[in-house]
Amino acid sequence: MATPAAEVDADGVPVRVSSPDRLIYPATESTPEITKLQVAEYYVAVGEGIMRALGDRPTALERWTSGVHPGITLATGRGDKSDAFYSKRVPKGAPEYVETTRVTFPSGRTADEVCGANLATIAWCAQMGTITFHPWPTRSGDNDHPDELRIDLDPQPGTTFTDAVRVAGVARELLEELGITGYPKTSGNRGVHIYVRIEPRWEFTDLRHAAIGFGRELERRDPGVTTAWWKEERGERIFVDFNQNNRDRTIASAYSLRPKAGAPVSTPMTWEELATLTDPNEFNLFTVPERLADGDPWASIDDTAYSLEPLLQLWEELPGGELNFPPDYPKMPGEPPRVQPSKKVAAHWNEQGERIED
């Protein structure tokens, strides 16, 4: 017999949760089993933090409808078949309280995405199998001008979370020199993310250039940092993933669960906490709600919106020029050839990075 549906109270709105006993996360040595109902209850419990992260933003949903189990992989492209996938369009059957917003993809196509306008929407997304929320760095009133810079510090093979923490400290010093306050969080995996609220006056190309400029200054200050797009050139360093600041490129929000054993959470930190943290997995579905009840380290993130000009100045002043865009993007002005450096034959490419046909 099927388990009767349950309900969660999301700011006074009852949200139905079907199959509440469905196993989403198997037990680990340090955490018990986690059900679908517990996932929905988690998001209600961290309502203050998750709404600060998602409020009024277009949001792609990372849905693990059968749970996070060995053998289940995440479909990342069209035609991929998997029990885990991204929803960039509003799922069918959305209740009336689920608001939407129109976004334009790099291809020029448009879609209506979920807009995190209320906590009931977040709980309903959990009911639909969402584990991780991927918001745009824009507000729904203007999805062409970002209000958030995201610095993604991604450990490469041979490096660790501790290395990412060290580089985050260098990033903090640089931001403070520029008169900017950054807000760090764990990625929920091995990396560190730093967010900066900005004035929504620039386009995505400017945001990306600001991230490149910032990354290049980090490279100059710390030999353990790289902005090299091609993996074969990164070495054992922390990669500043500047392309996460492109249109339709998103990363896990603050307070999002991650699809890893033990239900880790991408958790906001104070700089002092981050500096001494060695195991980000201690922040998970069970521990984060109590932590948030004592106060959100990101409570003041919306108090000040900064100018991108100091970072754009770094982009203009530091050598290197344009870098590669993601492979699904159209060829962009000034972009280098989209071929691995080890496979590039100079005679086959012109100065515009276009292949010369034989």
C-alpha positions as CSV (number, residue, x, y, z in Angstrom):
1,M,0.0,0.0,0.0
2,A,1.3,3.4,-1.0
3,T,2.2,5.8,1.9
4,P,-0.4,8.6,2.2
5,A,0.8,12.0,1.2
6,A,2.0,14.4,3.9
7,E,2.0,18.2,4.2
8,V,4.6,20.8,5.1
9,D,3.7,24.3,6.2
10,A,5.6,26.8,4.2
11,D,4.9,30.2,5.7
12,G,1.3,29.4,6.2
13,V,0.8,27.6,2.8
14,P,0.2,23.9,3.0
15,V,2.4,22.0,0.5
16,R,1.5,18.4,-0.4
17,V,4.4,15.9,-0.4
18,S,3.6,12.7,-2.2
19,S,5.5,9.5,-1.4
20,P,6.9,11.1,1.8
21,D,8.8,8.0,2.8
22,R,10.7,7.6,-0.4
23,L,14.4,7.1,0.4
24,I,16.4,10.0,-1.1
25,Y,19.7,9.7,0.7
26,P,20.8,6.3,2.0
27,A,22.4,6.1,5.5
28,T,26.1,6.7,5.9
29,E,28.4,6.0,8.9
30,S,27.6,9.5,10.2
31,T,24.0,10.2,9.0
32,P,20.8,8.2,9.0
33,E,18.5,7.6,6.0
34,I,16.8,10.7,4.6
35,T,13.3,10.7,3.1
36,K,11.6,12.9,0.6
37,L,9.5,14.5,3.4
38,Q,12.7,15.3,5.3
39,V,14.1,17.1,2.3
40,A,11.0,19.3,2.0
41,E,11.1,19.9,5.8
42,Y,14.7,20.9,5.6
43,Y,14.0,23.6,3.0
44,V,11.1,25.0,5.2
45,A,13.5,25.0,8.2
46,V,16.1,27.1,6.4
47,G,13.5,29.3,4.9
48,E,15.2,32.6,5.9
49,G,18.4,31.6,4.3
50,I,17.1,29.9,1.2
51,M,14.8,32.9,0.4
52,R,17.7,35.3,0.7
53,A,19.5,33.2,-1.8
54,L,16.6,32.5,-4.2
55,G,14.2,35.4,-3.7
56,D,12.9,36.8,-7.0
57,R,15.6,34.9,-9.0
58,P,15.1,32.7,-12.1
59,T,16.0,29.3,-10.8
60,A,16.9,26.0,-12.5
61,L,16.1,22.9,-10.6
62,E,18.4,19.9,-10.2
63,R,16.0,17.1,-9.7
64,W,16.9,13.6,-8.3
65,T,13.4,12.1,-8.5
66,S,14.5,8.6,-7.6
67,G,16.9,9.8,-4.9
68,V,20.7,10.0,-4.6
69,H,21.8,6.4,-5.0
70,P,24.8,4.7,-6.5
71,G,24.5,4.3,-10.3
72,I,22.2,7.3,-10.8
73,T,23.9,10.0,-12.8
74,L,22.9,13.5,-13.7
75,A,21.8,14.2,-17.3
76,T,23.6,17.3,-18.5
77,G,22.6,17.5,-22.1
78,R,19.7,17.1,-24.5
79,G,18.7,13.5,-25.0
80,D,20.5,12.2,-22.0
81,K,18.5,9.6,-20.2
82,S,18.7,9.6,-16.4
83,D,16.6,9.7,-13.2
84,A,18.4,12.9,-12.3
85,F,18.2,16.0,-14.6
86,Y,18.0,19.8,-14.7
87,S,14.6,21.5,-15.2
88,K,15.1,24.9,-16.8
89,R,11.4,25.3,-17.5
90,V,8.6,25.3,-15.0
91,P,7.5,21.7,-14.4
92,K,4.0,20.9,-15.5
93,G,1.2,21.1,-12.9
94,A,2.7,23.9,-10.9
95,P,0.3,25.3,-8.3
96,E,-0.9,28.9,-8.5
97,Y,1.5,30.1,-5.9
98,V,4.5,29.2,-8.1
99,E,5.7,32.3,-9.9
100,T,7.7,32.3,-13.1
101,T,10.0,34.7,-14.9
102,R,11.1,34.8,-18.6
103,V,14.8,34.2,-19.3
104,T,16.8,34.3,-22.6
105,F,19.4,31.6,-23.2
106,P,22.7,32.2,-25.1
107,S,21.1,30.6,-28.1
108,G,18.4,33.3,-28.1
109,R,15.7,30.9,-27.1
110,T,13.5,31.9,-24.2
111,A,11.8,30.0,-21.4
112,D,9.8,30.5,-18.3
113,E,11.8,29.4,-15.2
114,V,10.7,29.0,-11.6
115,C,11.0,32.2,-9.7
116,G,11.8,31.8,-6.0
117,A,9.2,34.3,-4.9
118,N,7.9,32.5,-1.8
119,L,8.8,29.6,0.5
120,A,5.9,27.5,-0.8
121,T,7.5,27.4,-4.2
122,I,10.7,26.1,-2.7
123,A,8.8,23.4,-0.8
124,W,6.9,22.4,-3.9
125,C,10.2,22.1,-5.9
126,A,11.4,19.7,-3.2
127,Q,8.2,17.8,-3.6
128,M,9.1,17.5,-7.3
129,G,12.4,15.9,-6.5
130,T,14.6,19.0,-6.4
131,I,17.8,18.5,-4.4
132,T,19.8,21.6,-5.5
133,F,18.6,25.0,-6.6
134,H,20.6,26.9,-9.2
135,P,19.5,30.6,-9.3
136,W,20.5,33.1,-11.9
137,P,22.5,36.1,-10.6
138,T,19.6,38.4,-11.6
139,R,16.2,39.5,-10.3
140,S,13.1,38.7,-12.2
141,G,12.4,42.3,-13.0
142,D,15.6,42.5,-15.2
143,N,17.2,39.2,-16.2
144,D,19.7,40.8,-18.5
145,H,21.6,42.8,-15.8
146,P,23.2,40.7,-13.0
147,D,23.2,41.9,-9.4
148,E,25.6,39.3,-8.2
149,L,29.2,38.4,-8.9
150,R,30.2,34.8,-8.1
151,I,33.8,33.8,-7.5
152,D,34.0,30.0,-7.9
153,L,37.2,28.5,-6.5
154,D,37.4,25.0,-7.9
155,P,40.1,22.6,-6.6
156,Q,41.8,20.7,-9.4
157,P,43.2,17.1,-9.1
158,G,46.1,17.2,-6.6
159,T,44.6,20.0,-4.6
160,T,42.2,20.0,-1.6
161,F,39.4,21.9,0.1
162,T,42.1,23.3,2.4
163,D,43.9,24.8,-0.6
164,A,40.6,26.4,-1.7
165,V,40.2,27.9,1.8
166,R,43.7,29.4,1.6
167,V,43.0,31.0,-1.8
168,A,39.7,32.3,-0.5
169,G,41.7,34.2,2.2
170,V,43.8,35.8,-0.6
171,A,40.6,36.7,-2.4
172,R,39.2,38.3,0.7
173,E,42.3,40.5,1.1
174,L,42.0,41.6,-2.6
175,L,38.3,42.4,-2.3
176,E,38.9,44.4,0.9
177,E,41.7,46.4,-0.9
178,L,39.1,47.2,-3.6
179,G,36.6,48.3,-1.0
180,I,34.3,45.3,-1.5
181,T,32.8,42.9,1.0
182,G,32.6,39.3,-0.2
183,Y,30.5,36.6,1.4
184,P,31.9,33.0,1.4
185,K,30.2,29.7,1.5
186,T,31.2,26.1,1.1
187,S,30.2,24.6,-2.3
188,G,28.9,21.4,-0.5
189,N,31.7,19.5,-2.2
190,R,35.5,20.5,-2.3
191,G,35.2,24.1,-3.4
192,V,34.6,27.5,-2.0
193,H,32.3,30.2,-3.4
194,I,32.5,33.9,-2.8
195,Y,29.5,36.1,-3.6
196,V,29.4,39.9,-4.1
197,R,26.2,41.9,-4.5
198,I,26.7,44.4,-7.3
199,E,24.7,47.3,-8.9
200,P,22.6,45.9,-11.7
201,R,24.2,48.2,-14.3
202,W,26.3,45.8,-16.3
203,E,25.7,43.0,-18.8
204,F,26.8,39.4,-18.5
205,T,29.9,39.9,-20.6
206,D,31.0,42.6,-18.2
207,L,30.4,40.3,-15.2
208,R,32.5,37.6,-16.8
209,H,35.3,40.0,-17.6
210,A,35.2,41.2,-14.0
211,A,35.6,37.6,-12.8
212,I,38.5,37.1,-15.2
213,G,40.2,40.3,-14.0
214,F,39.8,39.2,-10.4
215,G,41.1,35.8,-11.2
216,R,44.2,37.1,-13.0
217,E,45.1,39.3,-10.0
218,L,44.7,36.2,-7.8
219,E,47.1,34.4,-10.1
220,R,49.6,37.2,-9.8
221,R,49.5,37.0,-6.0
222,D,49.3,33.3,-5.5
223,P,51.1,30.7,-7.7
224,G,48.5,28.1,-6.6
225,V,45.8,29.8,-8.6
226,T,44.9,29.5,-12.3
227,T,42.4,30.9,-14.8
228,A,43.4,28.4,-17.5
229,W,40.3,27.2,-19.3
230,W,41.8,24.0,-20.6
231,K,42.3,21.3,-18.0
232,E,45.6,20.2,-19.4
233,E,47.0,23.7,-18.5
234,R,45.6,24.1,-15.0
235,G,48.0,21.8,-13.1
236,E,47.6,21.2,-9.4
237,R,46.1,24.6,-8.7
238,I,42.8,26.2,-7.7
239,F,40.8,27.1,-10.8
240,V,38.9,30.4,-10.8
241,D,35.9,29.3,-12.9
242,F,35.1,32.7,-14.5
243,N,32.6,31.1,-16.9
244,Q,30.2,30.6,-14.0
245,N,29.4,34.3,-14.6
246,N,28.0,33.8,-18.1
247,R,24.3,34.0,-19.0
248,D,22.5,30.8,-18.0
249,R,25.5,29.5,-16.0
250,T,24.6,28.8,-12.4
251,I,26.0,27.2,-9.3
252,A,24.3,25.7,-6.2
253,S,22.7,28.4,-4.1
254,A,23.4,29.0,-0.5
255,Y,21.6,26.5,1.7
256,S,21.1,24.1,-1.2
257,L,21.5,20.4,-0.5
258,R,24.0,18.6,-2.8
259,P,23.6,15.2,-4.3
260,K,26.3,13.5,-2.3
261,A,26.3,10.9,0.4
262,G,25.3,12.4,3.8
263,A,23.3,15.3,2.3
264,P,25.9,18.1,2.6
265,V,24.8,21.7,2.2
266,S,26.4,24.6,0.4
267,T,26.7,26.6,3.7
268,P,27.3,30.3,4.2
269,M,30.3,31.0,6.5
270,T,31.9,33.9,8.3
271,W,35.4,34.5,7.1
272,E,36.7,33.4,10.5
273,E,34.8,30.1,10.4
274,L,36.0,29.4,6.9
275,A,39.7,30.0,7.7
276,T,39.7,27.1,10.3
277,L,37.3,24.7,8.5
278,T,38.7,21.4,7.4
279,D,35.7,19.2,6.7
280,P,32.8,20.9,4.9
281,N,30.7,17.7,5.2
282,E,29.9,18.5,8.8
283,F,27.4,21.0,7.5
284,N,24.5,18.9,6.3
285,L,20.7,18.5,6.3
286,F,20.8,17.7,10.0
287,T,23.2,20.4,11.3
288,V,22.5,23.4,9.2
289,P,18.9,24.3,10.3
290,E,20.1,24.6,14.0
291,R,23.0,26.7,12.8
292,L,20.8,29.1,10.9
293,A,18.5,29.4,13.9
294,D,21.5,31.1,15.6
295,G,21.8,33.7,12.8
296,D,22.7,33.7,9.1
297,P,26.3,34.7,8.3
298,W,24.9,36.3,5.1
299,A,22.2,38.3,6.8
300,S,23.8,41.6,5.6
301,I,24.6,40.6,2.0
302,D,21.8,42.8,0.5
303,D,22.8,45.9,2.5
304,T,25.3,47.1,0.0
305,A,25.6,46.7,-3.8
306,Y,29.1,47.4,-5.2
307,S,30.4,48.8,-8.4
308,L,32.1,46.4,-10.9
309,E,34.5,49.2,-12.0
310,P,37.5,48.1,-9.8
311,L,37.3,44.6,-11.2
312,L,36.8,45.7,-14.8
313,Q,39.9,47.9,-14.4
314,L,41.8,44.7,-13.5
315,W,40.4,43.1,-16.7
316,E,41.6,46.1,-18.7
317,E,45.1,46.4,-17.1
318,L,46.2,42.8,-16.7
319,P,47.5,41.0,-19.8
320,G,45.8,37.9,-21.3
321,G,42.9,39.1,-23.4
322,E,39.7,37.2,-23.9
323,L,39.4,33.6,-22.8
324,N,37.3,30.7,-24.0
325,F,33.5,30.5,-23.5
326,P,31.7,27.2,-22.7
327,P,31.4,24.9,-25.7
328,D,27.6,25.3,-26.1
329,Y,28.0,29.1,-26.6
330,P,28.1,30.6,-30.0
331,K,31.6,31.8,-31.1
332,M,32.2,35.1,-29.2
333,P,34.2,38.1,-30.4
334,G,37.9,37.9,-29.6
335,E,37.6,34.3,-28.3
336,P,40.7,32.1,-28.7
337,P,40.3,28.9,-30.8
338,R,38.2,26.2,-29.3
339,V,40.8,23.5,-29.5
340,Q,43.0,22.0,-26.8
341,P,46.4,23.7,-26.9
342,S,48.1,20.3,-27.2
343,K,46.1,19.7,-30.4
344,K,46.3,23.1,-31.9
345,V,48.3,23.6,-35.2
346,A,48.9,27.3,-35.6
347,A,48.7,27.3,-39.3
348,H,45.1,26.0,-39.2
349,W,43.8,29.2,-37.3
350,N,43.5,32.9,-38.2
351,E,43.9,35.8,-35.9
352,Q,40.2,35.9,-35.1
353,G,40.3,32.3,-33.7
354,E,38.5,30.9,-36.8
355,R,39.6,27.6,-38.4
356,I,41.1,27.9,-41.8
357,E,39.6,25.2,-44.0
358,D,41.9,23.2,-46.2
